[in-house]
């Protein structure tokens, strides 16, 4: 026999589920990509993050099974030399997309657990302070790529997946 408490609980869960899903949809990940690299080496993931919420959010961490360590990084000029440095978070402001690209902000994939091969995809879980976790599939491009497939020099103009 179904109890009143069970019915009330089920209705509450069903009512709150769209709110949780809506929070994920408010942060859009556009054209993610990563560079191919050998096992034991490092790679990086890049993307544009668009915040459709009414308030600032932050990318606070990332994880993937293909790297032993994942950090958020930026490039900084120090003594006339460009150096990579970890950052605590990447701001994702409303109306101002966060662009992660070579030579700038990126998700550093350190000590790869296997080869990353051009043409495959890898899972990447992004954790936002407000929007929570979001797992995306990231296409792997050639080792020297400077952008997602179809947007580098000498490539066509196809668009990568939007997650």
N, C-alpha and C positions, 0 to 999 in steps of 0.2 A: 504494500500500500504506500502510495506517495504521500509524504507528510507535507504540511504547509511550509515548514522550514526549508525543506528541499526545494520546493517550487519557488519560494522567495529567493533562495540562493541562486538557483539556475537563472531566474529572470535578472538578478543583479549582475551575474557574470555576462550574460548576453547583452545587457544594456551597456556595460563598461567596455566590452571588447572593441566596438567601433572607436571609442575615444583613444585607446591604446594604439590602434592601427592608424588613426588620424595623426597622432603625434609623429609617427615614423614618416608619414607622407609629407609632413611639413618641411622636412629636410631632404632635398633632392641631391643625389649624387650623379653628376654629369660626366660622361666620357672617362671613366676610370681606366687606367692602364699601368702596366709595370714593365720593367726591362728584363730581358732574358739574362740569366747568369748561371754559373755552375754551382753545384752543391758545395757547401762550406764557404762560399763567397757571400757578398752582399748584393742587394738589389734595392730598388725603391719603387713605391707606388705613387701615382699622381692622379689628380682628378680636380674637378671644380665642385664645390659644395655650395648649394643655394639654399638659403634660409627663407622659407615662406611663412614663418611664424611672426608673431607680433613683438618678439623680444630676441635679444642677442643670445646665441648659444655658443658652445665651445666643443671642439673635438678634443677629448681629453686622453684618449688612448686608442690603440688598435691592436689586433691580434690576427694571426694566421698560422695554420699548421705547417706551412712551408718554411718558416723561419724560427730559430730558437729565441730570438729577441726581436721585438718590434718597438721602434721609438718614433716619436714625432720630431722632425728636424727642420732646421732652416740653414741658410748660408749667411755668414756674416763676414765683413771685411775686418781683418785684424792685422795691423802693421803692414798694410798693402797686400796682404794675402787673403784670398777667399777661403774660409774654413766652414766646415759643417759643425753645427752645434745642436744638441737636443733642446727642445722647448717643452714646457709643462703642458701647454694647450695651444690650439689654433683657433682664433676667434672666427666665428661665422656670424657676421652682422646681417641684420635685415636689410635687404636691398643692395647689399654689397657682397657678391659671391667671394668665397675664399678659394683662391686659385693655387693649387699645389702643382708645381712644375719644376723641371730641371733648373738648377741654379737658384731655387727659392725654397719655399715650404714643401715638405714631402713626408711620406711615411717610409721610414727606413726599415728595410727587411735585412736583419743581421744574422749571419751564419745560417745560410739556407740549409734545410734538411734534405733537399733534393734539387736537381737541375730545374730551372725554369726555362721552358722552351717556347720560342715564338710560335704563336698560333693557339696555345692552350689558354685556359683560364684558371685562376686561383681564387679561393675564397678569402675574403678579408672582412673581419668584423670591426666596425667603427663604433666607438662609444662616445656619445655626446652627453654633456652635462644635463641638458634638459630633455632632449629627444630620445635618450636611451640608446640601446644598441641597434645596429643595423648591419646585417651581413650582406655583402655584395659579391658578385663574380667579377674579377678583374682580368681583362684580356692581357696576355703577355706579348709585347712587341720585341723586335730585334734589340740586341744589346746596345747599340748606339742610337736608338730611336730618340727623337726629341719631342714627340707628341703621339697621340693616339692614331691608330691606322686611319689613313685618309686625310690627315691634317698636317702631315709633315711635308717637307719639300719633295717634289717629285712623285707624290702620291695622289690618288684620286680624292674626291670630296665626299666619300661616304661617311655616315655618322656612326659612331660606336654606340653600344647599348646605353640606355638611360635606366638607372636603377633608382 
